Amino acid sequence: MDLKVTQIKTTKQNKQHTKLLPMDELMKTISIGKYCTEITQLNDFMYYADSASPFKGIHRLPVVYPSAEMKLDKEGNSVMLRFNGLLTLTVGQLHDKQEAETIKQAAAILPSTAAAMLGSSGRSVKIIIAVSRPGGTLPQTEDEAEAFCQQAYPIVCRLYETVIRMTPAGETLSIGPAMRTDNTSLLRTGFRMTWDQRPFFQPAPSPLSIPQGLAAEEMPGSVAAEGKLTDSKAGEETRRLILLLEGRYAFRMNTVMGYVEYCSKTTWHHGWQPVDERVQNSFAMEARIEGLNVWDKDISRYLKSNHIRNYNPIDEYLWQLRNKWDGKDHIARLARTVPTNNKHWASWFRIWFLGMVAQWMGKNYRYGNSIAPLLISRQGYNKSTFCKSLIPKELQWGYNDNLVLSEKKSVLQAMSQFLLINLDEFNQISPKVQEGFLKNIIQLASVKVKRPYGKHVEEFPRLASFIATANVSDLLADPTGNRRFIGIELTGPIDVSYRINYQQLYAQAIALLDRGESYWMDEEQTRLVMESNRQFQMRTPEEIYFHDLFTIPKGDEEGQWMSTSDIFLRIKKKAGASLRGGNIRSFGHLLANMDGIVRRRTRQGTEYLLHPIEGNS
């Protein structure tokens, strides 16, 4: 390929320097990693940065413009010398280099692909495509080249989108023109210099023929060709609006959060952001500036239509980990960071963790993950840090530790949108809430809520599992609901210095679930949990006085049959004014759920076999 691409480097002083590179020299520069230091720094920045702020060293990476040979005039503006007939696409939001290799292989299938390489951010693939007019000719003037690019890019995008969508992760990726120096010129489409040790390069690609004068409704794969628009003026405005928005942004419907997200294609920006009212207004202003007679409702209709692809971040994260487990027990290694004398902790944690992942995967159709670890210790034992660390960085949006249980509607909505809810300071939850609302929601498989501005109640699958922390040990108020919690008292601080291998941790969980391992507790395990939880039982005054006054006969030991009222009256006589808040109904509930007690039904009601302690009757 006897073509030279344009490389422009901008200094700290904002001065630009232009250099023309033959295609084979460009590919050599990319493969040997001439800018590997700068690109490594950029990748580290992208991984650890908490915002979409620009990388300060970005000026050290030149920009490559494959479409044309260009020079700078006296005013510093780029001027086209020769149109190369090359277009550049970006396939974005990749997760790893293996996914990038798949995209490169897919692009290599088409004979028009001149090159495909990993982008400088490490999260995209750049594809360079050869195009021409019928007969192999190319535009000669800059205006002709710009018009040709405006016509060619929609066709090329649709073609490569079709191929890439056939790859395993293709449905979740954004595909469009690469970075541009402004929001209008498709001729000046390029990318930052990158580093890829194995780029795909075809020196003599077969140019994709772009028919001249092809109307939008005749373009293969175009929106109009699919019969979605009409030839009316309103239809033309809508078509132009869609082309404008899709040319500048990638969109996806986050099916978990229930809103549309966008990502810019034309500026140095990484990461998806929600499309809120302010963003929609910005879209409307951009369209108006471009001369489009559109309204806010036109943009809203587009964003709420099936033109926007669905995206499930949980499925995307878990899918890439399937069949990747190395066989080591990473779940047990994580459990060992929690110091405790409970010998069952590792196996109980394993069941709960599998239940959490199964909940995300939609395996729990009838029951939710109805158990929750309850970490108990004094302050400073890293309990909250441990809980948050259970969720990988890619899914941290799904962690919640400030849920207010009194706001029931918000709780139900959170259960359908978050992945892990930490009931921090569990001891501050009232016994009434424990015995009622919390006991109910922790076992739900789905939730029914009405969305904001919604007209009816909708049912959503539950995603969230629960975990809890507490600073006191006597905190479980409901004897029958105690089996929902795995009370664990820490003997020391949790080792949060352990660096979790999230990919292997969750790959193991997926592999175990695929093998059919149980992610719920059987009767024996439930019995052991309830037995262990007795030490964390919140004891009421009635219960304390009961054990002061009575013992429960064991085996053949003799006892006395007593009614609930007789037992309660003896306790009130002993307790006096200190039992003002008690009532016989709640006391009867306590007796009915007391372990080991023998009862019988009589005409006067239920009687219990007890042995009064001498001197206290």
C-alpha positions in Angstrom: 0.0 0.0 0.0 1.8 3.1 -1.3 0.1 5.5 1.0 1.3 7.9 3.7 -0.8 8.8 6.7 -0.6 12.0 8.6 0.9 12.2 12.2 0.3 15.4 14.1 2.0 15.9 17.5 1.0 18.8 19.8 3.6 20.2 22.3 2.9 21.5 25.8 3.0 25.0 24.2 0.2 23.9 21.9 2.4 23.9 18.8 1.7 21.3 16.2 4.2 19.3 14.2 3.2 17.3 11.1 4.9 14.2 9.8 3.9 11.8 6.9 4.4 8.1 7.6 4.1 5.2 5.1 1.5 2.7 6.3 4.1 0.0 6.8 6.2 2.3 8.9 3.2 3.2 11.0 2.4 -0.5 11.7 6.1 -1.0 12.6 5.9 1.9 15.1 2.8 0.4 16.6 4.1 -3.1 16.9 7.5 -2.3 18.4 5.9 0.0 21.0 7.8 3.3 20.3 5.4 5.0 22.7 5.0 2.1 25.1 5.9 4.1 28.2 3.4 6.8 27.5 0.7 4.3 26.6 1.4 2.2 29.7 1.0 5.4 31.8 -2.3 6.1 30.0 -3.6 2.6 30.7 -2.8 2.9 34.4 -4.5 6.3 34.5 -7.6 4.9 32.8 -7.7 1.9 35.2 -7.3 3.9 38.5 -8.9 7.2 37.6 -12.3 7.9 39.3 -13.4 10.4 36.7 -13.3 11.1 33.0 -10.7 13.9 33.4 -8.1 14.1 30.6 -4.7 12.3 31.0 -2.2 15.1 31.6 0.5 13.4 29.5 -1.8 13.0 26.5 0.2 15.5 24.4 3.1 13.0 24.3 1.0 10.7 22.1 0.7 12.0 18.5 -2.6 11.7 16.6 -2.6 9.6 13.4 -5.0 10.6 10.5 -5.1 7.7 8.0 -7.7 9.3 5.7 -5.4 11.8 4.0 -1.9 13.2 3.6 -2.1 16.7 5.2 0.1 19.7 6.0 -0.3 22.7 8.2 -0.8 26.1 6.7 0.6 29.4 8.2 -2.4 29.7 10.5 -1.8 26.1 11.8 -4.8 24.6 10.1 -4.5 21.2 8.4 -4.9 21.2 4.6 -5.4 18.0 2.6 -2.7 17.2 0.0 -4.1 13.8 -1.0 -7.1 11.6 0.0 -6.0 8.1 0.8 -9.4 6.4 0.7 -9.0 5.1 4.3 -11.7 5.3 7.0 -11.1 4.6 10.7 -13.6 3.0 13.0 -13.5 2.6 16.8 -14.9 -0.5 18.5 -15.1 0.6 22.1 -15.7 -0.4 25.7 -13.7 -3.7 25.6 -12.8 -5.5 28.8 -9.6 -7.2 28.0 -7.0 -7.9 25.3 -8.5 -11.3 24.5 -11.7 -9.5 23.5 -9.7 -7.1 21.4 -8.1 -10.1 19.6 -11.5 -11.4 18.8 -12.6 -8.1 17.3 -9.4 -7.9 15.2 -9.9 -11.4 13.9 -13.5 -10.5 13.0 -12.4 -7.3 11.1 -9.8 -9.3 9.2 -12.6 -11.4 7.6 -13.5 -8.5 5.4 -11.1 -7.9 2.4 -11.5 -4.1 2.8 -9.8 -4.1 6.2 -6.3 -2.5 5.9 -5.4 -2.7 9.6 -6.8 -3.5 13.0 -5.1 -2.8 16.3 -5.6 -2.2 20.0 -6.4 1.4 20.9 -4.1 3.4 23.2 -6.6 3.3 26.1 -6.5 -0.5 26.0 -10.3 -0.5 25.8 -10.9 -0.2 22.1 -9.9 -1.5 18.7 -9.1 0.8 15.8 -10.0 -0.5 12.3 -8.7 1.1 9.1 -10.8 0.4 6.1 -10.1 1.0 2.4 -12.9 2.5 0.3 -13.2 4.0 -3.1 -15.7 5.2 -5.7 -16.9 2.7 -8.3 -14.1 2.0 -10.7 -11.4 2.6 -8.0 -11.2 6.4 -8.2 -11.0 8.7 -5.2 -12.0 12.3 -4.6 -9.4 14.9 -5.5 -10.5 18.0 -3.6 -11.0 18.4 0.2 -14.7 19.2 -0.2 -15.2 16.2 -2.4 -13.3 14.0 0.1 -15.4 15.3 3.0 -18.7 14.7 1.2 -17.4 11.2 0.2 -16.6 10.4 3.9 -20.0 11.7 5.0 -21.6 9.2 2.6 -19.2 6.3 3.2 -19.1 6.2 7.0 -22.8 5.1 7.5 -22.3 2.2 5.0 -19.0 1.1 6.5 -20.3 1.3 10.0 -23.3 -0.9 9.2 -21.2 -3.4 7.4 -18.6 -3.8 10.2 -21.3 -3.6 12.8 -22.9 -6.7 11.3 -19.6 -8.7 11.4 -18.7 -7.5 14.9 -22.1 -8.2 16.3 -21.5 -11.9 15.6 -18.7 -12.1 18.1 -19.5 -13.2 21.7 -19.3 -9.7 23.2 -20.3 -7.8 20.0 -23.8 -6.9 21.3 -22.4 -4.8 24.1 -19.8 -2.8 22.1 -20.0 0.6 20.6 -19.0 1.0 16.9 -18.5 4.2 15.1 -16.1 6.7 13.5 -12.9 7.2 15.4 -11.8 10.4 17.2 -12.2 13.6 15.3 -10.6 17.1 15.7 -14.1 18.6 15.6 -17.7 17.5 15.6 -18.4 17.8 11.9 -15.4 16.7 9.8 -15.3 13.0 9.0 -12.3 13.5 6.8 -10.2 14.3 9.9 -10.9 11.0 11.7 -8.0 9.4 13.5 -6.6 7.9 16.7 -3.9 8.4 19.2 -0.6 6.5 18.5 -1.0 3.1 20.1 1.0 0.0 21.0 0.0 -3.5 19.8 2.6 -6.2 19.4 0.3 -8.2 17.0 -1.7 -5.7 14.9 -3.5 -7.0 11.8 -2.1 -5.4 8.6 -3.0 -6.1 5.0 -0.8 -4.2 2.7 -3.1 -4.5 -0.3 -6.8 -4.5 0.8 -9.7 -4.6 -1.6 -11.4 -1.2 -1.4 -15.1 -1.2 -0.5 -16.9 0.4 -3.4 -19.2 3.3 -2.3 -21.7 4.2 -5.1 -21.9 7.9 -5.9 -25.1 9.7 -5.2 -26.6 6.9 -3.2 -29.6 8.2 -1.4 -30.0 7.7 2.3 -33.0 5.5 1.8 -31.0 3.3 -0.6 -28.0 2.8 1.7 -27.6 -0.9 2.7 -28.5 -1.3 6.3 -29.6 2.3 6.6 -32.5 3.3 8.9 -34.6 4.4 5.9 -33.9 1.2 4.0 -35.5 -0.7 6.9 -38.7 1.2 6.4 -38.4 3.0 9.8 -38.7 6.5 8.3 -40.7 8.1 5.6 -39.8 10.4 2.7 -41.6 13.3 4.4 -39.9 16.4 5.6 -40.4 15.3 9.2 -38.9 11.9 8.4 -35.8 13.6 6.8 -35.3 15.7 9.9 -35.6 12.7 12.1 -33.1 10.8 9.9 -30.6 13.6 10.1 -31.1 13.8 13.9 -30.3 10.1 14.3 -27.3 10.3 12.1 -26.1 13.3 14.0 -26.5 11.7 17.4 -25.1 8.3 16.4 -22.2 10.0 14.7 -21.2 11.8 17.9 -22.3 9.4 20.6 -22.8 5.7 21.4 -26.0 4.8 23.2 -27.2 1.9 25.2 -30.1 1.1 27.4 -28.9 -0.1 30.8 -31.6 -2.7 31.6 -30.5 -3.0 35.2 -30.6 0.7 36.1 -33.5 1.4 33.8 -32.0 4.4 31.9 -30.1 5.2 28.7 -26.4 5.8 28.9 -24.2 7.6 26.4 -20.5 7.8 25.5 -18.9 10.4 23.4 -17.1 9.4 20.2 -15.6 12.7 19.3 -13.8 13.9 22.5 -11.2 12.4 24.8 -13.7 10.8 27.1 -14.0 7.3 28.5 -16.9 5.8 30.4 -20.6 5.8 30.1 -22.8 8.4 31.7 -26.6 8.5 32.3 -28.6 10.6 29.8 -30.4 13.0 32.2 -32.5 16.0 31.4 -29.5 18.3 31.1 -27.8 15.9 28.6 -30.9 15.7 26.5 -31.1 19.5 26.4 -27.5 19.5 25.2 -28.4 17.1 22.4 -31.3 19.4 21.4 -29.0 22.4 21.4 -26.4 20.6 19.2 -29.2 19.6 16.7 -30.5 23.2 16.6 -27.0 24.5 16.0 -26.7 22.1 13.1 -29.9 23.5 11.6 -32.2 20.7 12.5 -35.8 21.7 13.3 -36.3 19.1 16.1 -37.8 19.3 19.5 -37.0 17.8 22.9 -39.7 15.2 22.4 -38.0 14.0 19.2 -34.8 13.2 21.1 -36.8 11.7 24.0 -38.7 9.4 21.6 -35.4 8.3 19.9 -33.8 7.5 23.3 -36.8 5.5 24.4 -37.1 3.5 21.2 -35.7 0.2 20.1 -33.1 2.0 18.1 -31.1 2.0 21.4 -29.6 -1.4 22.1 -30.1 -3.1 25.4 -27.1 -3.6 27.7 -26.9 -5.6 30.9 -23.6 -4.9 32.8 -23.9 -7.9 35.0 -24.3 -10.4 32.1 -21.4 -8.7 30.3 -19.1 -9.1 33.3 -20.0 -12.7 34.2 -20.0 -13.9 30.5 -16.4 -13.1 30.0 -15.5 -15.3 33.1 -17.2 -18.4 32.0 -14.8 -21.4 31.6 -11.9 -19.3 33.0 -11.5 -20.8 36.5 -8.0 -22.0 37.3 -9.3 -24.7 39.7 -8.0 -23.0 42.9 -10.4 -22.3 45.8 -10.5 -18.5 45.7 -13.7 -18.4 47.7 -12.2 -20.2 50.6 -9.1 -18.0 50.5 -11.3 -15.0 50.7 -13.2 -16.5 53.7 -9.9 -17.1 55.6 -9.3 -13.3 55.7 -12.1 -13.2 58.3 -10.7 -14.4 61.6 -13.3 -16.3 63.7 -13.6 -19.4 65.9 -16.7 -20.6 64.0 -15.5 -23.7 62.2 -18.4 -23.5 59.8 -17.7 -20.0 58.5 -15.9 -21.0 55.3 -18.6 -23.4 54.1 -21.4 -21.0 55.1 -19.7 -18.1 53.3 -19.3 -20.3 50.2 -23.0 -21.1 50.1 -23.9 -17.4 50.5 -21.4 -16.2 47.9 -22.8 -18.7 45.4 -26.3 -17.6 46.2 -25.3 -14.0 45.5 -23.9 -14.8 42.1 -26.8 -17.1 41.4 -29.1 -14.2 42.2 -27.3 -12.0 39.6 -27.6 -14.8 37.0 -31.3 -15.1 37.5 -31.1 -18.7 38.8 -33.4 -17.9 41.8 -36.8 -17.8 40.2 -38.8 -19.0 43.2 -36.7 -17.8 46.2 -34.2 -15.1 46.8 -30.8 -15.4 48.5 -32.4 -15.6 51.9 -29.3 -15.8 54.1 -26.9 -13.0 55.0 -23.6 -13.0 56.8 -23.6 -10.9 60.0 -20.1 -9.8 61.0 -19.9 -8.9 64.6 -17.0 -7.2 66.4 -16.0 -3.9 68.0 -15.2 -1.0 65.7 -12.0 -0.9 63.7 -12.1 -4.5 62.5 -12.5 -3.6 58.8 -16.0 -5.1 58.5 -17.4 -2.4 56.1 -14.2 -2.4 54.0 -14.5 -6.2 53.6 -18.1 -6.0 52.6 -17.4 -3.4 49.9 -14.4 -5.3 48.6 -16.6 -8.3 47.7 -17.8 -6.4 44.6 -15.3 -5.8 41.7 -14.5 -2.4 40.5 -16.5 -2.9 37.3 -19.7 -3.5 39.4 -19.1 -1.1 42.3 -22.1 0.8 41.2 -24.1 -2.1 42.6 -22.9 -1.8 46.2 -25.1 0.1 48.7 -24.3 0.6 52.4 -26.7 3.5 53.3 -30.1 2.0 52.7 -32.9 3.4 54.9 -35.2 0.5 55.8 -38.0 2.8 56.8 -38.4 3.9 53.2 -39.9 0.7 52.0 -40.4 1.8 48.3 -36.8 2.8 48.0 -35.7 -0.5 49.6 -37.7 -2.6 47.0 -36.4 -0.5 44.2 -32.8 -0.9 45.5 -33.3 -4.7 45.6 -33.9 -4.7 41.8 -31.0 -2.3 40.9 -28.2 -3.1 43.4 -26.1 -6.2 43.7 -25.1 -6.2 47.4 -26.7 -4.3 50.2 -24.8 -3.9 53.4 -27.0 -3.4 56.5 -24.3 -1.5 58.3 -24.8 -1.0 62.1 -27.4 -3.8 62.1 -27.8 -3.4 65.9 -29.6 -0.1 65.2 -32.4 -1.9 63.3 -35.4 -2.1 65.6 -36.8 -5.5 66.7 -40.1 -4.6 65.0 -38.4 -4.1 61.6 -36.4 -7.3 62.1 -39.4 -9.4 62.8 -41.5 -7.8 60.0 -40.3 -6.0 57.0 -36.7 -7.3 56.9 -37.7 -10.9 57.5 -40.0 -10.6 54.5 -37.8 -8.8 51.9 -34.7 -11.0 52.5 -36.5 -14.0 51.0 -38.2 -12.3 48.1 -37.4 -13.6 44.6 -38.8 -10.5 42.8 -40.1 -7.1 43.8 -43.1 -5.0 42.8 -42.6 -1.3 42.5 -44.0 1.7 40.5 -41.3 3.6 38.7 -41.0 7.4 39.0 -43.8 8.8 36.9 -45.0 5.3 36.2 -48.7 4.6 35.8 -48.8 1.1 37.3 -46.9 -1.3 39.5 -44.3 -3.5 37.7 -42.6 -6.7 38.8 -38.8 -6.8 38.6 -36.4 -9.6 39.3 -34.5 -9.2 42.5 -30.7 -8.7 42.1 -29.5 -7.7 45.6 -28.2 -10.0 48.3 -27.6 -8.8 51.9 -24.7 -8.7 54.2 -24.6 -7.0 57.6 -22.2 -5.6 60.3 -22.7 -4.9 64.0 -20.7 -3.7 67.0 -22.7 -5.6 69.7 -23.5 -9.3 70.0 -27.1 -9.3 71.4 -28.9 -8.1 68.4 -31.1 -10.8 66.8 -34.7 -10.1 67.9 -36.7 -12.7 66.0 -36.1 -16.3 67.0 -37.8 -17.7 63.9 -36.0 -15.3 61.6 -32.5 -15.9 63.0 -31.9 -18.6 60.4 -31.7 -15.8 57.8 -28.5 -14.6 59.3 -25.0 -16.1 59.6 -23.8 -14.6 62.8 -20.0 -14.5 62.9 -18.0 -13.0 65.8 -14.6 -11.8 64.7 -11.5 -12.6 66.8 -9.4 -9.9 65.2 -9.4 -7.4 62.3 -10.2 -8.7 58.8 -7.2 -8.9 56.5 -8.1 -6.3 53.9 -4.5 -6.3 52.6 -5.3 -9.5 50.7 -5.6 -8.6 47.0 -8.7 -10.3 45.6 -8.4 -11.9 42.2 -11.9 -11.0 41.2 -11.8 -12.7 37.8 -10.9 -16.0 39.3 -13.2 -15.5 42.3 -16.2 -15.1 40.2 -15.1 -17.5 37.5 -15.0 -20.1 40.3 -18.5 -19.2 41.4 -19.8 -19.5 37.9 -18.1 -22.9 37.4 -19.5 -24.3 40.6 -23.0 -23.1 39.8 -22.7 -24.6 36.3 -21.8 -27.9 38.0 -24.9 -27.8 40.0 -23.4 -27.0 43.5 -26.0 -26.0 46.0 -26.3 -22.3 46.8 -28.9 -22.8 49.6 -28.7 -24.4 53.0 -30.2 -27.7 53.8 -32.1 -28.6 57.0 -28.9 -29.6 58.9 -27.0 -26.5 57.9 -30.0 -24.4 58.9 -30.1 -26.1 62.3 -26.4 -25.4 62.9 -26.9 -21.8 61.9 -29.8 -21.3 64.3 -27.8 -23.1 67.1 -24.8 -20.8 66.5 -27.0 -17.7 66.5 -28.4 -18.3 70.0 -25.4 -16.5 71.4 -26.4 -13.4 69.5 -30.1 -13.6 70.5 -31.5 -10.4 71.9 -33.0 -11.4 75.3 -36.1 -9.7 76.4 -36.8 -9.0 80.2 -39.5 -11.7 80.1 -37.0 -14.3 78.8 -34.4 -13.3 81.4 -36.9 -13.7 84.2 -38.3 -16.9 82.7 -34.8 -18.6 83.0 -34.5 -17.2 86.5 -37.7 -18.9 87.6 -38.0 -22.0 85.5 -36.0 -24.8 83.9 -37.1 -27.0 81.0 -37.2 -30.7 81.9 -35.0 -33.0 79.8 -35.7 -36.6 79.0 -37.6 -38.3 81.9 -37.3 -35.4 84.3 -40.5 -34.5 86.0 -42.2 -31.1 85.6 -45.4 -29.1 86.0 -47.9 -28.3 83.3 -48.5 -24.6 83.3 -50.5 -22.3 81.1 -49.1 -19.2 79.4 -51.0 -16.9 81.8 -49.8 -18.7 84.9 -46.1 -18.5 83.8 -46.5 -14.8 82.8 -48.2 -13.9 86.2 -45.3 -15.5 88.1 -42.8 -13.5 86.0 -44.7 -10.2 86.6 -44.8 -10.9 90.3 -41.0 -11.4 90.3 -40.2 -8.5 87.9 -42.6 -5.9 89.3 -42.4 -2.5 87.6 -39.5 -3.5 85.4 -41.9 -5.5 83.1 -44.3 -2.7 82.3 -43.7 -2.9 78.5 -44.4 -6.7 78.4 -47.7 -8.3 77.3 -49.0 -11.9 77.5 -49.4 -12.1 73.7 -45.7 -11.5 72.8 -44.7 -13.7 75.7 -46.8 -16.5 74.3 -45.0 -16.1 71.0 -41.7 -16.4 72.9 -42.7 -19.6 74.6 -44.0 -21.1 71.3 -40.6 -20.7 69.7 -38.4 -21.7 72.6 -36.2 -24.7 71.9 -36.7 -27.9 73.8 -39.9 -27.0 75.6 -42.7 -29.6 75.6 -46.3 -28.3 75.1 -49.8 -29.8 74.9 -53.2 -28.5 73.8 -56.0 -28.4 76.4 -59.5 -26.9 76.6 -58.0 -24.0 78.5 -55.3 -23.4 75.8 -51.6 -24.4 75.4 -49.8 -25.7 78.5 -46.0 -26.1 78.9 -44.0 -28.6 80.9 -41.7 -26.7 83.2 -39.8 -27.1 86.5 -40.1 -24.1 88.8 -36.9 -23.3 90.5 -37.2 -23.6 94.3 -37.2 -20.4 96.2 -38.3 -18.3 93.2 -42.0 -19.5 92.9 
